[in-house]
Amino acid sequence: MKNGIMNIRNLVIVSLSALCLAGAASDKQTPPGDFYDEVSRLNKVLSEVNRKYVEDVNPTELTDAALNGIRNILDPHTTVFTPKDYEGLKVSMEGKFGGVGITISLRDNILTVISPLSGTPAFRLGIRAGDRIRKIDGKDTKGLSLDDAVSKLRGKIGTDVTVSIEREGVPDLMDFTITRAEIVVHAVPYYGMVSKDIGYIKLATFSDKTTSDVESAIRNLQKQGMKKIILDMRYNPGGLLNQAIEISELFLKQGNVIVSTRGRTQRTESRARRDGIVKPDVPMVVLVNQGSASAAEIVSGALQDWDRALIVGKTSFGKGSVQTIFPLDNQGNALKLTTAFYYLPFGRCINKPENGIKGLKLQEEEMDEETEEAKADTVAKDTTARDTFYTNNGRMMFGGGGITPDVDIELSPMPWVMQVQERMAMYFKFAVKVRPGIEKSGVKVDANWEVPDSLYKQFKEYCMKDTNFMKVKSNALVGVDQLEKSVIREQNYMGDSSKTVSDSVLALRISEMRKALEDNRDAQFDENKDYIKDGIKRELLTAMVNDSVSTAFSLKRDEQLKEAIRYLSDMNLFKKAMAAPDKKKAAKKQVQKNEKKK
């Protein structure tokens, strides 16, 4: 047992002490104790538990319980790796592994899908950003750490894992059984010309080869006559910091600050080491959304701060913290610890409050200092309270985490029948079913091919005959079912024990409502005929041609991309969106802001 206590001391002494200190700090009536006094108190507790507790205590279980406590008071990205977990982390950093293909995080302490990776099993099954994972293989995910969840989702290629998803607007949990595959993350899954002079690059992640892939795409597009550029980082979960810096360098001027990190023990600043290969006068749009995180936010934020690109889409995720790995022993245990936050060139912190609990005190202290300095200036005081920043040209930006787009695009809601079709991969399954017949008929499926009405009708019949598809109900249909149950409960209360609505008038009305809503479901097929045809074509292009052709086709329906093209096609509109309302006033404020930072 002596060895057990030594292990506890070696592995937990620092981390548990941090827990005790944090617990004391959180109590406003109890000031934080001396670090070494707290260590001594902890050792005494461990010693007494070991010698006198009514039963033997497993040191490993005690350690694990303490480490789980650390996760609860720090941020969701700080954790302790077992040798197996640490090895899995190193494997994932190499760029390929067996998994389902999703990026996850904790939002409101619930395991949440941030983005599905294009082309992966999860992506094909219709799992999407915002889905909440309530169960993995039937076990509740409440209290499960990020790293434990990743460990459960990854596994041997070809094996299955079932996740139970909670989705906004869907009343019941949805089960997805996903077959794990080798996940190879391609940094640039697609690039091409979206008009005569506008080039498009889809940047999916930041791995070892990201910069070379993007640079190659840029040079190829330049050869094709690119005069304007769109960089699409929607659903990009981030990755390597050095790649974010190098990608930013492709578009900025030498010497431009790209990002800085600030923490208790480190402060760094990264600048562009060369002029970009894309000239400064080339108009540029960057697409972001709620699935854009970390390195993607560094790039988009730096380009926004230097007024190099117009940001279009939705506010990004807000994951702006730096994690450092500290080995704990020779057995492979390691600590992943959040050590700093990322800051954009002119002071904005990328991290949202919910993504970092303790460390935001650094930012709050800096803001308090600025507030004190601005007391004499009412306007400055107000803007400081609003966490206000300015770009290089004086455009006003607001902090609070994430990258707020210059042009916010609200997507039109998808009809619920189409949502079910996408979630249940009906287009994919239908494409697999009809492909042999199409090939046998000699029909050439390519970008110019049009889906015939006969194939649309066949798809509609396919859905209507699918038992699982027909089981899914809209919220309104679920409401009718609940109404019927309420009426039956009321009857039972009054002494009628029947299992159906006994009142013939009520029964008729409920039946009519249900029939009308079921008819509405059927009508949604014809009302969204074009969307359905596009879905059929998308999956057949993927299955019978390749992902690139399918992606190019899908982009034609992309509302956010259409908006980006609209701004790049109208230079007056583009310049207006990039202009500061009052350059002199804004410039003066920016100088004042920069002087404070010095």
N, C-alpha and C positions, 0 to 999 in steps of 0.2 A: 504493500500500500504506500510505502514511502516513495517508490518510483511514480505512483499515481499522483501524489501530491506535487512532486517535482514537475511532472508534466503540466499539471494545472498551473503551477507558478510560471513555468516557462512560456506557456501558450497564452495565458489569460491575464497575467499580472498587469500588463500595460492596457489591454483592451478593457478589462473589467474596471480598472481604475478610472478609465475615461468614462465608463458607464456611471460609476458612483459620482464622479465630479459633475457629469452632465445632469444627474438626478438632483444633486444639491443645487446646481445653478438654476435649474428650472423652478425651484421653490423660492419665491420672492422673499420669504421670511428667513431663509437659511442661507447665509453667504457660503460661497464655495470654500472647501477646506484646502489645506496644504496638500499638494500632490503626494508627498511621501507619507504624510499622516494617513491619507486615504488608502495608500498601498498597504500600510501596516494594518489598518483596520480590516481590509479585505483578507489579508493573510491570516489574521486571527479567526475570522469567520470560517474560512476554508479549513483551518486546522481543527476548530471545534466541530465542524460538520463531519470531518473525517474521523475524529476520535470518539465522538459521543452521540452521533445521530443514531436513532433507534435501529436502523438497518444500514447495511453497507451501501455506499453511494458510488456509482460508476463515475470516475473522473471525466470520462469522455462526454457522458450525458450532461454532467454539470457544466462542462466547458461549452458544449453546444447551446445549452439554455442561456448561458451568459452572452454568448455571441449573438444569439437571436435578439437578445435585449438591446444590443448595440444598434442593430438595424432599425429598431423602433424609435430611437431618439436622434439618429443622424439622418442622412438622406438615403433614398432608395438605391443609390448606386454604390454605396459602401457595403462591403461584405467580406467574409472570410472564406477562402477556398480550401476545401480538402484536397489531398493530392490528386484525386480523380477529377475534381472540378477544375483545378489549376491546369491539369493536362488538357482537359477539354477546351479551356480558354486558349491555350497555345495552339491547339489544332485549328480552332476557328479563325485565329489570326493569320493562318497560312492561306485562307481564302476558300477552302472547300471542306465539307463535312456532311454527315448524314443528318438530315433534319426535315422540317416541314416547309420552311421558307417564310418565316414571319419575324418582324422585329417587335418586341414587346417592352412594356414599361409599366410602372405602377402609377395609376391616376386615381386619386381619392382612395388610395390603399387597395385598389382593385386591379388585378392583372389585365392590362389593356393592350390590344393590338395597335401598334403605331403605324405599321405598314406591312403589307405582304410584298415579298420580292417577286418581281415580274418573272413569269414562266415557271414558278415553283408549284409543288402540289397544293399548298394552301391558296395560292393565287388562283389556280385553275378551279378550285372548289368554291371560290367566291368569298372567302374570308377577306374582310376589309378593315380599313383604319377605323378605330372607334369601337370595334367589337370587344366585349368584355369576356374573358375566359373564366367561367365560373367553376368548371371541373376539368380535370385531365385524367382520362381513363377512369371516370366515375368518382374520383376523389376531389373533394372541395379544395379550391385554391386559396381560400381565406387564410391569411397569415403566411402564405408561401412567398419566399423571397424571389427576386428576379432570377438569380443564378440557379436556384433550385428548380424554378419553372423551366428555364432553358435546358437544364440537365434532363428533365423529364420529357421534353419535346424532342430532344435529339436522341439518336440511337442508331442501331444498325440499319443500313440501307435495305429497303424491302419490307421492314416491319411496320406495323400499324400503330397509330396512337389516336385516341378519340378525345376530342375537345368539345365541351358543352359551352356554347356561345350565347351571351345575352346581347341583344341588339336593340337599339332605339326604335320604337314603333312596333316591335314584334313581342307579343305577350308571353310566349313560352320560350324556354331554352331550346336552342337548335344544336343538334349533335352532328359533328363532322368527323368521319373516320378518315384519317389522312395516312396515306402510305409514304413513309419516309423515303427520300431520294438523296442522291449526292447533290449538295447545294454548292454550286459554283457561282460565285457572285461576279458578274461581268460589269465592269465600271461603266462602259458605254454600250448598252444593249442595242441602241439604234441612233443613227444620225442621217440627215438627208436635207434636201431643199424642199421647203414648204411653199415657196413661190419662186418667181424668176430670180429674185435677189436676196431672199431671206433664208438663211441656213438654220437648221434645228439640230440640237444635240441633247439627247436624253442621258443625263448623268445619274446613275443608280446608286453608287456607293463610292467610298474613298478607301481604296486598297492600294497595294504596292504599285500597281501599274496604271493607276487612274490618270496621272498627269500625261504619261506617254500616249495613252488611249485618246484622251481629249485633244492633245496637241495634234495627233495624227488625223483626228476627225476634222479639226479646224483647217488644217492644210488641204485636206481633200475637198472641203466645202469651198475654200478660197479658189481652188482650181476650177470649181463648177460655177464660179461667178458670184459668190456670196459677198454682198455689200452690207448686210445687216445680220444680226445673230440672235437666236433665242436659246438660252441655256435652261433646260427643264430639270429642276431638282425636286419635283414633287415626289413624295414618298421616299426621299433619300434619307436613310437613317444616320448617315455620317460615316465615321471611320477614322483614318489616320490624320492627325493634325498636320504633319509635314506635307501631306498631299493637298490639304485645304489651302495651305500657304502657297504651294506651287501652282495650284489651279488659279488662285487669285492673281498671281504674278503674270499669268497669261494675258490679263486684261488691264492691269494697272501700270503705273509708271514706277521706275526705279526710285526707291526711297520712301514710297507710300507705306504708311503703317497699315498692317493687315489685321493683326489681333494682338492682344496682350493678355497675360494671365496674372491674377492677383490672389494671393493666399497668405496665410500666416508665415510661411517659411519660404515662399518663392514669389518673384516678380519677374516676368519676362516680357519682351516686346519683339515682335517679328515684323520685318519690313520687306518689301519687294526688292530682290537683289538684282533685278534686270527689268528692262522695259518689256511690256507684253508683246506677244506676236500678233495680237489683234490691235490695230491702230486705235488711238483714243477717239477719233472722229467716226468710228463705226458704231452706229446706233445699236443698243443692246437691251434685251428684255430678259429678266430671270423669272421663271415660274416657281413658286413655292406654295405649299399648303400645310395643313396640320400634321402631315407625316414627314415634313422636312425638319431634320434635327442635326444638332452638333456641328460637324464639319460643314454641312450644307448651309447652316445658319451663319457660320463664319464667312464663307464665300459671299453669300447673298448680302450679308450685313456690311462687309467691307466694300463691296461694289456700290451699295446704296449710300454709304457714308461719303464715298469719294464721287458721288453723282455719276458713276460710270455706267449704271444700268437702271432701268425702270423695273421695279419689283411688282409683279402681277400675281394675283391668286388669293390665298387666305393666310392668316397669321400662322407662323410656323410653330413647332412644338415647344421650343424653349428649353432645350437640353444644353446648357452652357457650362458644364462643370468638367474639371480635369481629374481623372483617376490615375493614381500611381500604385503599382504593384510592389509590395514589400514581402519578400520571403521571410517566414517565421522560424523555419528550422531546416534541417537537412532531409526531412521526410517528404517534403513537397507541399506543406501547408503554407498558405500565403494570404496576405491581407490586401484587398483592393480598397484603397482609401481615397475619398474625394479630398484633394489638396488645394484646389484653386478654382476660380471662376474665369470664364472667358469674357473679355471686354472688346467691343468694337473700336475702331480707330478714334472716335470722338466721345468715348466714355460710356456708351450703352452696355449694360450687362445683358448677355444673351439669356441667362438662366431665369426661368419663371419661379416664383416663390414656392410652388408645390413640388418643384424638382430639387429643392435644396433647403433644408430646415434650419440648420445652425449657422451655416456659413454666410447667409445673407446679412448677418450683422455687420460684416465688412462694408457692404454696400450702404447699409443704413447709416453707419458711422460717417462715411464719406458724404452722404447726402445731408446729414446733420451739420457737418462742417460748412458745406456750401450754403445751407439755410442761414447759419449764423452770419456769414459774410454778406448775405444778401438782404439783411433786415432793413438796411437803409434804403433799399430800392424795392418799392412795392411790386413792380412788374417782375423783377428778378426773383423776388420771394415767391410770387405765384407760380412762375414757371418751374422753379426748383421743386415746389410741392407737387407739381404735375410730372416730375421726372422728365423734364424736357431737354432735348439735345438738338444740335444743328449739324447738317451735312456740310461738306466743304464749301458748297455754294450758298449755304445759308438756309436750306430747306429745313423746316421744323420736323423733328422726329420725337416720338414718345417712347420711353423705356417701359419697364414692367416685364420684360422677358419676351423671347421670340422675336421674329422679324415681322413687323407690320407692313403689309404691302402698300405700295403707292396707289395701286388700283385694286380695290377689293372686288372679287367676282363671286357672287352668290349663285351656286349652281341650281338649276331647276330640279325640284324633287322628282324622283323616279316613281311611276305608278307601282303599286304594291305587287301586282302580278309580274311585272318585269323584275322587281327585286327578288321575288321567289325564283324566277327562272335563272337569274344570275347566281343566286346563293346555292341553288341545287345543281348548278352546272348543266342545266338542261340543253343549252346550245352545244356544249362540248360533247355530251352523251349522244345527242342527235347527230352531230357531225360524224362521230365514230360509227353510228348505225347506218347512215346513208352513204358514207364514202365508197364502199365497195360497189354499190349500184351506180353511182355517178362515174366512177372509173370505168365500169363495164360499158356504160353508155357512150363513152368517148368524149364527154363534155369536158372542155378545158376550163378549169377553175383558175382564174388569175385576177389581177386588180381590175380589169375591165368587165369581168363577168357579172351579170345581174341575176339575183335570186328569182327564179320564176314563181308565180303565184301558186303553182301546184306544190312546190316544195314548202311554201309558207303554210298551206292547208295541211300538208303532211305533218309539219311540226306542231301545229295546233292540235291535231288528233293525237299525236304522240304525247303531248302534255296532258290532255284530257284522259288518256288511258293510263297514265302513270299514277299508281295508287298513292305514293308518297307526296307527289305534287298536289293532288286533289285534296289531301288531308289538311294542307296548310290553309288557314283562314285569315281573312282580313280582320283588322281590329273591330270593324262594324259587325261582321259575322259573329265574332267572339262575343260582342256585346249582346247580340240577339240571343245567343245561347245562355248567357248569364241572366238575361231578362226572363227567359223561359224557366230557368231554375229558380229564380226568385219568386215567380208566380206559383210554382209548384210548392215551394217551401211555405208560402202563405196559405195555400190550400191545406197543407198538412197541419198547419197550426190551427186552422179552423175545423179540423176533424176529417178532412178529405184526404185519404191516404193514397190516392191514385198517383201514378208516376207520370201522368200526362196532364196537360192543362184541361180541366174539365169544362170550363166555360167555353162554349163553342165560338162565341164572338172573339174572345181573346186568342183562342187557338188559331182562328182564321187570320187574325191580324199578324200574329207572330209568323205564321206560315207565309203570308204575303211578303213580309219584310225579308224573310230569309230567301224567298224565291227572287225578289227584286235584287238583293245583294249578290246572289249567285249569278243572276243574269248580267249584272254589272261586271263581274269578274270575266265572264265570257266576252262581254263587249270590249273590254280592255285590250283583247287580242287585236281586234280589227282597228281600234282607235290608235294602236301603236304598231301598226303593220310595218312601217318603215324601220322602226327600231328593231323589231324582231328579224326582219330580213337582214339588217346589218349584223345582228348577232350571229345569225346562221353563216353569213359570208365570212365574218371574222374568224370563226372557229374552223371553217373549211379551208380558209387561206392558211391558217396556222398548221392544220393537219396535212394539207396537200401541197403547199408551197413552202413557206418558211415564216419565222416570226417577224422578220423585217418587213415583208410585204403586208402581213397582217397588221403590224404596228402602224405603218404608213396609212393604211386604210382607216384604222380606228382614229387616227389623229384628225381626220376630216370631220369627225363628230365632236371633237373636243372643244367645249365652249370657252375654257380658259385660254387655250391656244389660239382660238379664233380672235379673242380679245387682244392677245399679244400681237398677232398679225395686223389687226386693225390699227394699233398704235404705231407699229413700224411702217405701215403703209401710208400713214398721214403724218408727215414730219411736223406740221403745225401742232397737231394734237400731242405728239410725242414731246416736243419742246415745251409746250404749256404744262404738261404733267411733271416735267423735270425742273421747271423754273421755280425760284424762290419768290414769294409774294412781294417782299420788299428787301432787295439785296443789301442796301446800305445798312438798314436796321438790323437785319439778320447777321450781317458780317460783323457788326459791332458787338453783338451779343456773343458771337462765336469767339471773337478775340478775348472777351471777358471770361468766357468759359475756359479757354485754353490757358489763360494766365492763372486761373484758380488751380488748374491741374498741376502747374509747375510748382 
